[in-house]
Every structure is written in C-alpha cells, then in structure tokens.
C-alpha cells in the first residue's frame, strides 16, 4: 500500500460521513426536481397558504393553495406597503385588529418584512436559496401555484425597499 492510498480502516471510518453526504445530496436533488414540477417541499406552508396533497405517478406530493382564512391578510399587507405604510405600522394595525401571525403571536416588523420579501406570494417556488457551499443557483419556478398577489405588486414592493 502506498502512502497516498487510504487503508481499509480509514475507508471504514469515513463510511458514515460519505453515506450522510450521499443521502443529503440525493435529498437536495429530489427537492429541486420536485420544485421544478411545481411541488412544495417545505414542511410548513407559508402564512396565507395551505398545503394540499396531490398524487403524481403513485406518489404523494404537496401543492400550495391560498388559505381563505389568511390570504386576505397577506393582500392587505402588500396593499398597505404599496400605499406607503411602514412594516412597523402594518404590524401595529394587524395587532390592533387582533389578527395573529402564523405562529399565533403578535405581529412585528420582521414578520411583515418576511412576507413582503417572499416570492411565494406571487406563485413562485424557490428552492436552494439558503444553501451554503453549493455552487448551484436556486431553482425558481414562477406560476407554480395560485398567487395571492401579482408579480407586478411584488416587484413594486421590492423596489420600494431598495
């Protein structure tokens, strides 16, 4: 055996790490492929949406559809921002009206900001946005499901915050 070749103990010791990397890669690839087909792969639906199970080739997948109970609140958040309200002001208004956030708690500017910056509300799935050490660009699938707001409204809000 040469110095550069790993011995059988070294190969065995690295096996769990290699298996974990392979499983992680397989899972990441599966999420990206599912997103490209318009399926929602996260465990929790964003505020304003609900997950609906659909069958595809004998497998269960999730799609998103607007949740009638909360979609109007999302629309109001975007409309208020487009009319010049601040994120803090929007949160205060929702709290005054007794409307709870997705976590069942009071609204704050950060929760409002996360909604205003999330492309999901114009019907776009984005997978791989937060991947670290991954050279692949995120998968972005427009019109993957029913939008709560238009792409134009979303773009206008993004320009306001530049």
N, C-alpha and C positions, 0 to 999 in steps of 0.2 A: 504494500500500500504506500502511495506517495504522500508527502506532507500536505498536498493540496486537496486530497480526496478525504471526504468525511468517513469516519469509521462507522460501523453498524450501530454503536451506542449513540453517536451524535445524530444519526438519521432517526433513530427511535425517539430520542429526546425531543426532536423538533416536530415529530408527527402531530401532536395535538395543535401546535401553532399552525402548521400547514393546513390541517383539516379545518380549523377555525377560519383561516383566510379564504380557503376554497368555498366554504359554506357562506361566508359573508359576501364574497364575490357573486356567487350564484343567487343569493337573495337580492342583492343590489341590481343585478341584471334582470331578475324576474320583476322587480318593482318598476324598472324603467320600461320593460316590454309591456307590462300591464297598463302603465300610464299612456304609452303610445297608442293603446287600443281604447283609451277613454275610461279606464277603470281607476277608481280612487283607492290608493293603497295605504293610507294612514289609518290609524286605529280609531281616531275620533273625528267626526265631521266638524268642519268649521261652523262657528256661530252663524245661524241663518240657513243652514243646510241640514239635511238628514241623509243618512246612508240608506240605500235601497239595494237589496241583494238581487242579482240577476244571474241566470245560468248562461254559460258560454262554453260550448264543447264539453258539457258534462261537469264543469267546474263552477263553483260559486265565486262571484266577483261582486264588488261594490261599485255602485254609481252614486252620484250625488243628485239630490233634487232639492229645490227650495223648501224650507220648512215654513209652512204658513204662519206658525206662531212667532217666528223671529225674523223672517225675511224683510218684513216692513221696517223693522228697526234698523237693519243694515241699509236699506234705501234711505231712511231718514238721516242716518249718519253721513252718507255721501252727499245728500241734498244740503244738509246744514253746512258741511265743509265748503261746498261749491258756492254757498251764499255768504261765505266769509267767516263762519263761526270757527273758533279755535277748537282744538282737540279737548282742552280742558273745559271749555264752555259746553261742548256737546256732552261730555261726561256728566257735568253738573245738571244739565237738562234731563238726561236719562234718569239720573238718581232722583231728581225732584219728582219725576213721574212714577217712581217706584219700579222701573224696568231694570231687571237684574242682568248681569253679564252671563256669559257661557258657564262660568264657574259658580253661578248663583250668588255672586258677590256684587258689591257696588262697582260702578264704572270708574275708571281713572283715565288720564290722557294716554297712557301706554296701551291700554286695551283698545281704545278708539283708534290710535295710530296703527296698531297691528291689523285692524280691519281695513283701514284706508289704504294700506300698502300691500294687501294680499290680493294677488291676481285671480284667486279662486272666485271672487265675487263677479268677475266678468266672464266666467265659464272656462277659465284656463287652468289646467292641471300643470303644476311644476314639480318635478321630482329631481332630486340631486342638487338642490340649491345649496345645501349646507355641507356637502361632502368635503372633507378635508383630505388633502393628499391625493385627490382624484383629479386627473387632468381632463376628464370628460366634462363637456358642457352639460348643464342641466337639461332634462327633457322638458319641453314646453309644448303643451297640446291645447291650442285655442279651441273654443267651441266644443269642449269635451262633454259638457252637460249644460243645463239651463242656467243662464246668467241671472243674477239678481240686479245687477246694474250693467249699463252698456260699456263697451270698451272705451267709447269717447268720454264718458263720465269718469271712468277710472284714470284715463290719460290726463284729463284736466286736473284732477286732484293731485296726480304725481307732479305735474308742472307747477302747481301752487307751492309745493313743498321743496322745490329745488333751490 
